[in-house]
Amino acid sequence: MNMLALTFIFPLIGFLILAVGRDRLSEKIATFIGVGSLFLSAMTTAFVGVKFLAYHGGQPVFLPLWTWVSVGEFAPKFGLVLDGLSLTMTAIITWVGFLIHLFASWYMKDDAGFSRFFSYLNLFVASMLLLVQADNLLLLYLGWEGVGICSYLLIGYYFSNRANGRAAMKAFTVTRVGDVFLAIGLFLLFREFGTLDIHTIIAKAPEIFTINHPTMILTALMLIGGAFGKSAQIPLHTWLADAMAGPTPVSALIHAATMVTAGVYLIARMHPLFILTPDTLLYVVGGFGAVSMIVAGFCALAQTDIKRVLAYSTMSQLGYMFIALGVGAWQVAIFHLMTHAFFKALLFLASGAVIISTHHEQNIFKMGGLRKKIPLVFYSFVVGGGALVALPFVTVGFYSKEAILWETYATGHMALFWAGAFGAFLTAVYTFRLIYLVFFGQEKTQAQPLSGLSYVLPLVVLIVLSTGIGALIHPPLGSVLPASVGATLHEGKHTAEGIAMGMTVLGLLLAYYLYVPNKSSILNKWTNSTLGGVCVYWCYHGLGFDALYDLVFVKPFLAICQFFKADPVDKLWGILPALTNLGNCLMTKTQTGRLGSHAISFGLGLAVVLILAMMTVV
């Protein structure tokens, strides 16, 4: 198990070499280091995973490396833990991350900052691995902040474009809000438990706190705030669509294998705390997840950028994961996290291939007819899109998404069930819209054929994993996360699945009617109407959240900054010398040098003195 540390050490070494070498390294060497470090990390994960499952029976294995900080009783260790949950997350991060790195070596070919790009990618993966393997919350927070700074560097990779820099800053700022909540949660946990060791906290929590204890509710809310920031859930979701400013492999890495999954992992890892706050878990985690899912679905319907459609679909699928967490289906949430990593990485990498083929065009309305020019990419979208909409039995998304809907049905939370079913309907509509506009109809942008092993291999592997074959992979979560209600209850399961599949089919049929035989005429009439135009504009701009935040937070903040820019405190102290100067100016005006003026002044002064003297006598 000592080899576990190598999983994040390999990409960390890759980062250091690439960061120091930078422009002095050729593309071949940078590729060898950047992609090779992830391959070594993935192989190490496979070796460690096989050994863990064979010899440890799923029981946690702790690997303390050294004491990181020692201040009084506060002495957290730099230690790792390997259990079913951390092994599942590590395997997703390293293997899907390796495929993304391999594809990136093709996508970023001849880019001026090739080595810089791969150094950021390596550090991103190393930070995420540290996050999921940490055995204490302080070390987890280090990885948490690491993925935050890497997202800033990668989203703003093309920093010469000011819009990209603003998108990077927005992502960094919004996620920092969530990080502050998480930090407060860590302070509360340390105050109550005297430690930040994860397993000590989750073991002692049921002994110290009763159900819905106020301190535990506050702590849970702080942890949820951190999770919502990283996993782009309402109200901290506005950064995700703008994160598409980075290169497409970055989008794949953020949305599939790393950053956005951190919030789901955090709640699953700390699940005993949330079991003690059932109302918070259901209404905040599950409820906000459902709202986020539906909002993202409506926003995806109006997007014209191929990557922004997929970005909102990520937010929607994360909403499903939070719904699963909200109803206590912990294992199902992580299972959907895994399947989502497969098909969302496939869709983003395929969208990157579309962008390269169409000479960096990203507007889906300027594409069309590409299925014959880039057939592998077309099949990638068909399989990945099928998994996204959960086509029954043949796609991996069906097995995980239907499991989530079944859990909501089995636990009796029908509002969440119908929200999830409606989300499936929206997903089917915008996914069909995306695929049809890009690959069917008249070709509007001249596309070039694509080739290369680094382009083909990741897509082929992810295509296979996005089919029902991927559902055969069962994460070893039984010894870490409790079983859900739906795992033992079967009555009504076919009804729930039938409704969910029906909503998916209904969405596909509606989208087919609107775009194929009707040729978008109904949609065009709706868009050109006053109400329709307002709705489309509203959905296109993320339901106005950016405008709202700009009005409530940004403009007041800038006004305050403008006020303090003039340094009012310094000017306040400047009143004293100003009064002195004023007095000096007034007194100097009395020094005229004229005898008459002095005589009058003397007489007035003497009169004042006499009056005061008489008042004193009286």
C-alpha positions as CSV (number, residue, x, y, z in Angstrom):
1,M,0.0,0.0,0.0
2,N,3.0,2.3,0.3
3,M,2.8,2.7,-3.5
4,L,-0.5,4.6,-3.1
5,A,1.5,7.9,-2.6
6,L,3.0,7.4,-6.1
7,T,-0.4,8.0,-7.7
8,F,-0.1,11.7,-7.0
9,I,3.7,11.9,-6.8
10,F,4.1,10.9,-10.5
11,P,1.9,13.8,-11.8
12,L,3.5,16.1,-9.3
13,I,7.0,15.2,-10.5
14,G,5.7,15.7,-14.1
15,F,4.4,19.2,-13.1
16,L,7.8,20.2,-11.6
17,I,9.8,19.0,-14.6
18,L,7.4,20.7,-17.1
19,A,7.2,23.9,-15.1
20,V,11.0,24.2,-14.8
21,G,11.7,23.1,-18.4
22,R,8.9,25.1,-20.0
23,D,9.9,26.4,-23.4
24,R,13.2,24.5,-23.4
25,L,11.4,21.2,-23.8
26,S,10.2,19.9,-27.2
27,E,6.6,18.8,-27.7
28,K,7.7,15.1,-27.8
29,I,9.5,15.4,-24.5
30,A,6.6,17.4,-22.9
31,T,4.1,14.8,-24.2
32,F,6.2,11.9,-22.8
33,I,6.4,13.6,-19.4
34,G,2.9,14.9,-19.2
35,V,1.0,11.9,-20.6
36,G,3.6,9.4,-19.2
37,S,3.2,10.6,-15.6
38,L,-0.6,10.0,-15.8
39,F,0.0,6.5,-17.3
40,L,2.3,5.6,-14.5
41,S,-0.2,6.9,-12.0
42,A,-3.0,4.9,-13.6
43,M,-1.0,1.7,-13.6
44,T,-0.1,2.3,-10.0
45,T,-3.7,2.7,-9.2
46,A,-4.5,-0.6,-10.9
47,F,-1.8,-2.4,-9.0
48,V,-2.8,-0.9,-5.7
49,G,-6.5,-1.5,-6.3
50,V,-6.0,-5.2,-7.1
51,K,-3.8,-5.7,-4.1
52,F,-6.3,-3.9,-1.9
53,L,-9.3,-5.9,-3.1
54,A,-7.5,-9.2,-2.9
55,Y,-5.8,-8.8,0.6
56,H,-7.7,-6.3,2.6
57,G,-11.3,-7.3,2.1
58,G,-12.4,-3.7,1.5
59,Q,-11.3,-2.5,5.0
60,P,-9.6,0.9,5.1
61,V,-5.8,1.1,4.9
62,F,-4.1,4.1,6.4
63,L,-0.8,5.4,5.2
64,P,0.6,8.1,7.5
65,L,3.6,9.8,5.8
66,W,4.6,12.5,8.3
67,T,3.2,15.0,10.8
68,W,2.4,18.1,8.8
69,V,1.6,20.7,11.5
70,S,2.1,20.5,15.2
71,V,0.6,23.3,17.3
72,G,-0.4,22.2,20.8
73,E,-3.0,19.5,20.4
74,F,-3.4,20.3,16.7
75,A,-1.2,17.9,14.9
76,P,-2.7,16.7,11.6
77,K,-0.7,14.2,9.7
78,F,0.1,14.2,6.0
79,G,-1.6,10.9,5.6
80,L,-3.5,8.9,3.0
81,V,-6.4,6.5,3.3
82,L,-7.3,3.7,0.8
83,D,-10.8,2.4,1.0
84,G,-13.5,1.6,-1.5
85,L,-14.5,5.2,-2.0
86,S,-11.0,6.7,-2.4
87,L,-10.0,3.8,-4.7
88,T,-13.1,4.4,-6.9
89,M,-12.3,8.1,-7.1
90,T,-8.6,7.5,-7.7
91,A,-9.3,5.1,-10.5
92,I,-11.7,7.5,-12.2
93,I,-9.2,10.4,-11.9
94,T,-6.2,8.6,-13.1
95,W,-7.6,6.5,-15.9
96,V,-10.1,9.0,-17.3
97,G,-7.4,11.7,-16.7
98,F,-4.9,9.7,-18.7
99,L,-7.2,9.4,-21.7
100,I,-7.8,13.2,-21.5
101,H,-4.1,13.8,-21.3
102,L,-3.5,11.6,-24.3
103,F,-6.2,13.4,-26.3
104,A,-4.8,16.7,-25.3
105,S,-1.4,15.8,-26.8
106,W,-3.2,15.7,-30.1
107,Y,-5.6,18.6,-29.5
108,M,-2.8,21.1,-28.3
109,K,-0.3,20.1,-31.0
110,D,1.9,23.1,-32.1
111,D,0.5,25.3,-29.3
112,A,3.0,27.9,-28.2
113,G,2.5,27.0,-24.5
114,F,2.5,23.2,-24.9
115,S,4.7,22.4,-21.8
116,R,3.0,25.0,-19.7
117,F,-0.4,23.5,-20.5
118,F,0.6,20.0,-19.5
119,S,2.3,21.2,-16.3
120,Y,-1.0,22.7,-15.2
121,L,-2.9,19.5,-16.2
122,N,-0.5,17.4,-14.1
123,L,-0.8,19.6,-11.1
124,F,-4.6,19.5,-11.5
125,V,-4.7,15.8,-11.3
126,A,-2.2,15.6,-8.5
127,S,-4.3,18.1,-6.4
128,M,-7.5,16.1,-7.0
129,L,-5.8,12.8,-6.0
130,L,-4.6,14.4,-2.8
131,L,-8.1,15.6,-2.1
132,V,-9.7,12.2,-2.4
133,Q,-6.9,10.2,-0.7
134,A,-6.5,12.5,2.3
135,D,-7.2,11.0,5.7
136,N,-7.9,14.4,7.3
137,L,-9.8,17.4,6.3
138,L,-6.9,19.8,6.4
139,L,-5.0,17.8,3.8
140,L,-8.3,17.5,1.8
141,Y,-8.5,21.2,2.0
142,L,-5.0,21.5,0.5
143,G,-6.1,19.4,-2.5
144,W,-9.4,21.4,-2.6
145,E,-7.5,24.7,-3.0
146,G,-5.1,23.1,-5.4
147,V,-7.8,22.2,-7.9
148,G,-9.1,25.7,-7.5
149,I,-5.9,27.4,-8.5
150,C,-5.3,24.9,-11.3
151,S,-8.8,25.7,-12.7
152,Y,-7.9,29.4,-12.6
153,L,-4.7,28.7,-14.6
154,L,-6.3,26.4,-17.1
155,I,-9.6,28.4,-17.7
156,G,-7.4,31.5,-18.3
157,Y,-4.8,29.6,-20.3
158,Y,-5.3,31.8,-23.3
159,F,-4.8,34.9,-21.1
160,S,-4.1,37.2,-24.0
161,N,-7.8,37.3,-24.5
162,R,-9.2,39.5,-21.7
163,A,-12.5,37.6,-21.7
164,N,-10.7,34.4,-20.8
165,G,-9.0,36.1,-18.0
166,R,-12.3,37.4,-16.7
167,A,-13.8,33.9,-16.9
168,A,-10.9,32.5,-14.9
169,M,-11.2,35.1,-12.3
170,K,-15.0,34.5,-12.1
171,A,-14.4,30.8,-11.5
172,F,-11.8,31.5,-8.9
173,T,-13.9,34.0,-7.1
174,V,-17.2,32.1,-7.0
175,T,-15.6,28.9,-5.9
176,R,-13.7,30.8,-3.2
177,V,-17.1,31.7,-1.7
178,G,-17.7,28.0,-1.3
179,D,-14.2,27.5,0.1
180,V,-14.8,30.0,2.8
181,F,-18.0,28.1,3.9
182,L,-15.9,24.9,3.9
183,A,-13.2,26.5,6.0
184,I,-15.8,27.6,8.6
185,G,-17.1,24.1,8.6
186,L,-13.6,22.8,9.4
187,F,-13.2,25.3,12.3
188,L,-16.5,24.1,13.7
189,L,-15.5,20.4,13.4
190,F,-12.2,21.1,15.1
191,R,-13.9,23.0,17.9
192,E,-16.3,20.1,18.6
193,F,-14.0,17.1,18.0
194,G,-10.5,18.5,18.7
195,T,-9.3,16.9,15.4
196,L,-9.7,17.0,11.7
197,D,-9.1,13.3,11.2
198,I,-12.0,12.2,9.0
199,H,-12.5,8.7,10.4
200,T,-12.3,10.0,14.0
201,I,-14.9,12.6,13.3
202,I,-17.4,10.3,11.6
203,A,-16.9,7.7,14.4
204,K,-17.5,10.2,17.2
205,A,-20.3,12.2,15.6
206,P,-23.2,9.9,16.5
207,E,-21.9,9.7,20.1
208,I,-21.6,13.4,20.6
209,F,-24.6,14.9,18.7
210,T,-28.2,14.0,18.5
211,I,-30.4,14.2,15.4
212,N,-30.7,17.8,14.1
213,H,-28.5,19.3,16.7
214,P,-28.1,23.1,15.9
215,T,-24.3,22.9,15.8
216,M,-24.4,19.9,13.5
217,I,-26.9,21.6,11.2
218,L,-24.7,24.7,11.0
219,T,-21.6,22.5,10.2
220,A,-23.5,20.5,7.6
221,L,-24.6,23.8,5.9
222,M,-21.0,25.0,5.8
223,L,-19.9,21.8,4.2
224,I,-22.7,22.0,1.7
225,G,-21.7,25.5,0.8
226,G,-18.2,24.3,0.0
227,A,-19.7,21.4,-2.0
228,F,-22.0,23.6,-4.0
229,G,-19.2,25.9,-4.9
230,K,-17.0,23.2,-6.4
231,S,-19.8,21.2,-7.9
232,A,-21.5,24.3,-9.5
233,Q,-24.9,24.0,-7.8
234,I,-27.3,26.9,-7.3
235,P,-26.5,29.5,-6.1
236,L,-22.7,29.0,-6.7
237,H,-23.1,27.7,-10.3
238,T,-22.5,30.7,-12.5
239,W,-18.8,30.0,-13.1
240,L,-19.3,26.6,-14.8
241,A,-20.5,27.8,-18.2
242,D,-17.8,30.5,-18.4
243,A,-15.2,27.9,-17.6
244,M,-15.5,26.8,-21.3
245,A,-13.0,29.6,-22.1
246,G,-10.2,27.1,-21.5
247,P,-9.0,24.5,-24.0
248,T,-11.5,21.7,-24.5
249,P,-9.4,19.0,-22.8
250,V,-9.5,21.2,-19.7
251,S,-13.3,21.2,-19.9
252,A,-13.2,17.5,-20.1
253,L,-10.9,17.2,-17.1
254,I,-12.9,19.7,-15.0
255,H,-16.3,18.2,-15.9
256,A,-15.6,14.5,-15.9
257,A,-12.7,13.4,-13.7
258,T,-11.8,16.2,-11.3
259,M,-13.0,19.5,-9.9
260,V,-16.8,19.3,-10.1
261,T,-16.9,15.9,-8.6
262,A,-15.2,17.1,-5.4
263,G,-18.4,18.4,-3.8
264,V,-20.2,15.1,-4.4
265,Y,-17.2,13.3,-2.9
266,L,-17.1,15.5,0.2
267,I,-20.7,14.9,1.1
268,A,-20.4,11.1,0.5
269,R,-17.2,11.0,2.5
270,M,-18.7,12.9,5.5
271,H,-22.1,11.1,5.2
272,P,-22.4,10.2,8.9
273,L,-22.6,13.9,9.7
274,F,-25.4,14.4,7.2
275,I,-27.3,11.4,8.5
276,L,-27.5,13.3,11.7
277,T,-29.2,16.2,9.8
278,P,-31.8,14.5,7.7
279,D,-33.9,17.6,6.9
280,T,-30.8,19.5,5.8
281,L,-29.7,16.6,3.7
282,L,-33.1,16.2,2.0
283,Y,-34.2,19.8,1.5
284,V,-30.9,21.5,1.0
285,V,-28.8,18.9,-0.8
286,G,-31.6,17.1,-2.6
287,G,-33.8,20.1,-3.1
288,F,-31.1,22.4,-4.4
289,G,-29.8,19.6,-6.6
290,A,-33.3,19.2,-8.2
291,V,-33.6,22.9,-8.8
292,S,-30.1,23.1,-10.3
293,M,-30.9,20.2,-12.6
294,I,-34.0,21.8,-14.0
295,V,-32.4,25.3,-14.3
296,A,-29.4,23.8,-16.2
297,G,-31.8,21.9,-18.5
298,F,-33.6,25.0,-19.5
299,C,-30.3,26.9,-20.0
300,A,-28.9,24.1,-22.2
301,L,-31.9,24.4,-24.5
302,A,-31.0,27.9,-25.5
303,Q,-27.2,27.7,-25.9
304,T,-25.5,28.0,-29.2
305,D,-21.9,27.1,-28.1
306,I,-21.3,23.4,-28.3
307,K,-19.3,23.4,-25.1
308,R,-21.7,25.5,-23.1
309,V,-24.5,23.0,-23.9
310,L,-22.3,20.3,-22.4
311,A,-21.4,22.5,-19.5
312,Y,-25.0,23.0,-18.5
313,S,-25.6,19.2,-19.0
314,T,-22.8,18.7,-16.4
315,M,-24.6,20.9,-13.9
316,S,-27.8,19.0,-14.6
317,Q,-26.1,15.6,-14.0
318,L,-24.5,16.8,-10.9
319,G,-28.0,17.8,-9.7
320,Y,-28.9,14.1,-10.1
321,M,-26.0,13.1,-7.9
322,F,-27.1,15.6,-5.2
323,I,-30.6,14.3,-5.4
324,A,-29.2,10.8,-4.8
325,L,-27.2,12.1,-1.8
326,G,-30.3,13.9,-0.6
327,V,-32.3,10.7,-0.3
328,G,-29.5,8.7,1.2
329,A,-28.5,6.8,-1.9
330,W,-24.8,7.2,-1.3
331,Q,-23.5,4.4,-3.4
332,V,-25.8,5.3,-6.3
333,A,-24.5,8.9,-6.3
334,I,-20.9,7.7,-6.7
335,F,-21.9,5.2,-9.3
336,H,-23.5,7.9,-11.4
337,L,-20.4,10.0,-10.7
338,M,-18.3,7.2,-12.3
339,T,-20.6,6.7,-15.3
340,H,-20.9,10.4,-15.9
341,A,-17.1,10.6,-16.0
342,F,-17.1,8.1,-18.9
343,F,-19.7,9.7,-21.1
344,K,-19.0,13.3,-20.3
345,A,-15.3,12.9,-21.0
346,L,-16.4,11.3,-24.3
347,L,-18.7,14.2,-25.2
348,F,-16.2,16.9,-24.4
349,L,-13.3,15.2,-26.2
350,A,-15.6,14.7,-29.2
351,S,-16.7,18.3,-29.1
352,G,-13.0,19.2,-29.1
353,A,-12.6,17.1,-32.3
354,V,-15.5,19.0,-33.8
355,I,-13.9,22.3,-33.0
356,I,-10.6,21.2,-34.5
357,S,-12.3,19.9,-37.6
358,T,-14.3,23.0,-38.2
359,H,-11.3,25.4,-37.7
360,H,-12.2,26.4,-34.1
361,E,-15.9,27.0,-34.8
362,Q,-18.1,26.5,-31.7
363,N,-21.5,27.8,-32.8
364,I,-23.7,24.7,-33.4
365,F,-25.9,26.7,-35.9
366,K,-22.8,27.2,-38.1
367,M,-22.1,23.5,-38.3
368,G,-24.3,20.7,-39.7
369,G,-23.8,17.6,-41.9
370,L,-20.6,16.6,-40.1
371,R,-21.4,12.9,-39.6
372,K,-19.8,11.8,-42.9
373,K,-16.7,14.0,-42.5
374,I,-15.8,12.9,-39.0
375,P,-17.7,9.6,-38.5
376,L,-15.8,8.6,-35.3
377,V,-16.8,11.8,-33.6
378,F,-20.4,11.3,-34.8
379,Y,-20.5,7.8,-33.2
380,S,-18.9,9.3,-30.1
381,F,-21.7,11.8,-29.8
382,V,-24.4,9.2,-30.5
383,V,-23.1,6.9,-27.7
384,G,-22.2,9.7,-25.3
385,G,-25.5,11.5,-26.0
386,G,-27.3,8.2,-25.6
387,A,-25.7,7.7,-22.2
388,L,-26.5,11.3,-21.2
389,V,-30.2,10.8,-22.0
390,A,-30.1,7.3,-20.5
391,L,-31.1,5.2,-23.5
392,P,-32.5,2.0,-22.0
393,F,-30.2,-1.0,-21.5
394,V,-27.6,-0.2,-24.1
395,T,-25.9,2.8,-22.4
396,V,-24.1,3.2,-19.1
397,G,-26.1,6.3,-18.2
398,F,-29.4,4.3,-18.1
399,Y,-28.2,2.1,-15.2
400,S,-27.0,4.9,-13.0
401,K,-29.7,7.6,-13.7
402,E,-32.6,5.1,-13.4
403,A,-31.1,4.0,-10.2
404,I,-31.2,7.5,-8.8
405,L,-34.9,8.0,-9.9
406,W,-35.8,4.6,-8.4
407,E,-34.2,5.6,-5.1
408,T,-36.3,8.8,-5.0
409,Y,-39.4,6.7,-5.7
410,A,-38.5,4.0,-3.2
411,T,-38.0,6.5,-0.4
412,G,-41.3,8.2,-1.1
413,H,-39.9,11.6,-2.2
414,M,-42.2,12.0,-5.1
415,A,-41.4,15.7,-5.7
416,L,-37.7,14.8,-6.3
417,F,-38.8,11.8,-8.5
418,W,-41.0,14.0,-10.8
419,A,-38.3,16.6,-10.9
420,G,-35.8,14.0,-12.0
421,A,-38.2,12.6,-14.6
422,F,-38.8,16.1,-16.0
423,G,-35.0,16.6,-16.0
424,A,-34.7,13.5,-18.1
425,F,-37.3,15.0,-20.5
426,L,-35.2,18.2,-20.9
427,T,-32.0,16.3,-21.3
428,A,-33.5,14.3,-24.2
429,V,-34.6,17.5,-25.9
430,Y,-31.4,19.4,-25.7
431,T,-29.2,16.4,-26.5
432,F,-31.1,15.6,-29.6
433,R,-31.0,19.3,-30.6
434,L,-27.2,19.3,-30.2
435,I,-26.5,16.2,-32.2
436,Y,-29.0,17.0,-35.0
437,L,-27.7,20.6,-35.5
438,V,-24.1,19.5,-35.5
439,F,-24.2,16.3,-37.5
440,F,-27.3,16.5,-39.7
441,G,-28.7,18.9,-42.2
442,Q,-26.7,21.0,-44.6
443,E,-23.0,21.5,-44.0
444,K,-22.4,25.2,-43.2
445,T,-18.7,25.1,-42.3
446,Q,-16.1,23.2,-44.3
447,A,-14.8,20.4,-42.1
448,Q,-11.5,18.6,-42.4
449,P,-11.0,14.9,-41.7
450,L,-9.2,13.9,-38.5
451,S,-6.6,11.2,-37.8
452,G,-4.0,10.2,-35.2
453,L,-3.8,7.5,-32.5
454,S,-3.9,10.1,-29.7
455,Y,-7.2,11.2,-31.2
456,V,-8.7,7.8,-31.9
457,L,-7.7,5.7,-28.9
458,P,-9.3,7.9,-26.1
459,L,-12.6,8.2,-28.0
460,V,-12.8,4.4,-28.7
461,V,-12.1,3.5,-25.1
462,L,-14.7,6.0,-23.8
463,I,-17.2,4.8,-26.4
464,V,-16.9,1.3,-25.0
465,L,-17.2,2.5,-21.4
466,S,-20.2,4.6,-22.2
467,T,-22.2,1.6,-23.4
468,G,-23.8,-1.0,-21.1
469,I,-20.3,-2.5,-20.7
470,G,-19.3,0.3,-18.5
471,A,-22.2,-0.6,-16.1
472,L,-20.5,-3.9,-15.4
473,I,-17.9,-2.0,-13.4
474,H,-19.1,-2.1,-9.8
475,P,-17.3,0.3,-7.4
476,P,-16.3,-1.4,-4.1
477,L,-18.4,0.9,-1.9
478,G,-20.2,-1.6,0.3
479,S,-17.8,-1.3,3.2
480,V,-17.7,2.5,3.1
481,L,-21.1,3.8,2.3
482,P,-24.4,2.4,3.7
483,A,-26.9,0.6,1.5
484,S,-29.9,2.6,0.3
485,V,-33.6,1.8,0.6
486,G,-33.9,0.9,-3.1
487,A,-31.2,-1.8,-2.8
488,T,-33.6,-4.0,-0.8
489,L,-37.0,-2.8,-2.0
490,H,-38.3,-3.9,-5.4
491,E,-42.0,-3.1,-5.3
492,G,-42.8,-0.4,-7.8
493,K,-39.4,-0.4,-9.4
494,H,-40.7,-1.2,-12.9
495,T,-43.3,1.6,-12.5
496,A,-40.5,4.2,-11.7
497,E,-38.3,3.0,-14.5
498,G,-41.2,3.0,-16.9
499,I,-42.1,6.6,-16.1
500,A,-38.5,7.7,-16.4
501,M,-38.0,5.9,-19.7
502,G,-41.3,7.3,-21.0
503,M,-40.2,10.9,-20.2
504,T,-36.9,10.2,-22.1
505,V,-38.7,8.8,-25.1
506,L,-41.2,11.7,-25.0
507,G,-38.4,14.2,-25.0
508,L,-36.7,12.5,-28.0
509,L,-39.9,12.3,-29.9
510,L,-40.7,16.0,-29.3
511,A,-37.2,17.0,-30.3
512,Y,-37.4,14.9,-33.5
513,Y,-40.7,16.4,-34.4
514,L,-39.5,20.0,-33.9
515,Y,-36.2,19.6,-35.8
516,V,-36.8,17.0,-38.5
517,P,-40.2,17.0,-40.1
518,N,-41.1,20.5,-38.8
519,K,-37.6,21.9,-39.7
520,S,-37.7,24.2,-36.7
521,S,-40.5,26.3,-38.0
522,I,-42.5,26.2,-34.8
523,L,-39.3,27.0,-32.8
524,N,-38.6,29.9,-35.1
525,K,-42.1,31.3,-34.6
526,W,-41.8,30.9,-30.9
527,T,-38.3,32.6,-30.8
528,N,-39.6,35.5,-32.9
529,S,-42.6,36.1,-30.7
530,T,-42.3,38.6,-27.8
531,L,-42.8,36.0,-25.1
532,G,-40.6,33.4,-26.8
533,G,-37.8,35.9,-27.4
534,V,-37.8,36.9,-23.8
535,C,-37.7,33.2,-22.6
536,V,-34.9,32.3,-25.0
537,Y,-32.9,35.4,-24.0
538,W,-33.5,34.6,-20.3
539,C,-32.4,31.0,-20.7
540,Y,-29.4,31.9,-22.9
541,H,-28.2,34.2,-20.2
542,G,-28.5,31.6,-17.4
543,L,-31.9,32.7,-16.1
544,G,-30.4,36.1,-15.2
545,F,-28.2,34.9,-12.3
546,D,-25.2,36.8,-13.6
547,A,-27.2,40.0,-13.9
548,L,-28.7,39.5,-10.4
549,Y,-25.3,38.9,-8.9
550,D,-23.9,41.9,-10.8
551,L,-26.6,44.1,-9.3
552,V,-26.5,42.7,-5.8
553,F,-22.8,42.0,-5.3
554,V,-20.5,43.4,-8.0
555,K,-21.9,46.9,-8.5
556,P,-22.0,47.7,-4.7
557,F,-18.5,46.2,-4.3
558,L,-17.2,48.4,-7.1
559,A,-18.9,51.4,-5.6
560,I,-17.3,50.8,-2.3
561,C,-14.0,50.3,-4.0
562,Q,-14.5,53.6,-5.8
563,F,-15.3,55.3,-2.6
564,F,-12.2,54.0,-0.8
565,K,-10.1,54.7,-3.8
566,A,-10.3,58.4,-2.8
567,D,-8.9,57.4,0.6
568,P,-11.7,59.0,2.7
569,V,-9.9,58.1,6.0
570,D,-6.8,60.1,5.0
571,K,-9.0,63.0,3.9
572,L,-10.8,63.0,7.2
573,W,-7.6,63.5,9.1
574,G,-6.8,66.2,6.6
575,I,-9.5,68.4,8.2
576,L,-7.2,69.5,11.0
577,P,-4.5,71.0,8.8
578,A,-7.2,72.4,6.6
579,L,-8.7,74.3,9.6
580,T,-5.3,75.5,10.6
581,N,-4.6,76.8,7.1
582,L,-8.0,78.5,7.1
583,G,-7.3,80.1,10.5
584,N,-3.9,81.3,9.2
585,C,-5.5,82.8,6.1
586,L,-8.1,84.7,8.2
587,M,-5.5,86.0,10.6
588,T,-3.0,87.1,7.9
589,K,-5.8,89.2,6.4
590,T,-5.9,91.3,9.6
591,Q,-2.2,92.3,9.1
592,T,-2.8,95.2,6.7
593,G,-0.2,97.7,8.1
594,R,-2.8,100.5,8.2
595,L,-3.0,102.5,11.5
596,G,-6.8,103.1,11.1
597,S,-7.5,99.4,10.8
598,H,-5.3,98.6,13.9
599,A,-7.1,101.4,15.9
600,I,-10.5,100.0,15.0
601,S,-9.4,96.4,15.9
602,F,-8.0,97.7,19.2
603,G,-11.2,99.5,20.0
604,L,-13.4,96.5,19.2
605,G,-11.2,94.3,21.3
606,L,-11.3,96.7,24.2
607,A,-15.1,96.9,23.9
608,V,-15.4,93.1,24.1
609,V,-13.1,93.0,27.1
610,L,-15.2,95.6,28.9
611,I,-18.4,93.9,28.2
612,L,-17.0,90.6,29.5
613,A,-15.8,92.3,32.6
614,M,-19.2,93.9,33.3
615,M,-20.9,90.5,32.8
616,T,-18.5,89.0,35.3
617,V,-19.2,91.7,37.9
618,V,-22.9,91.3,37.5
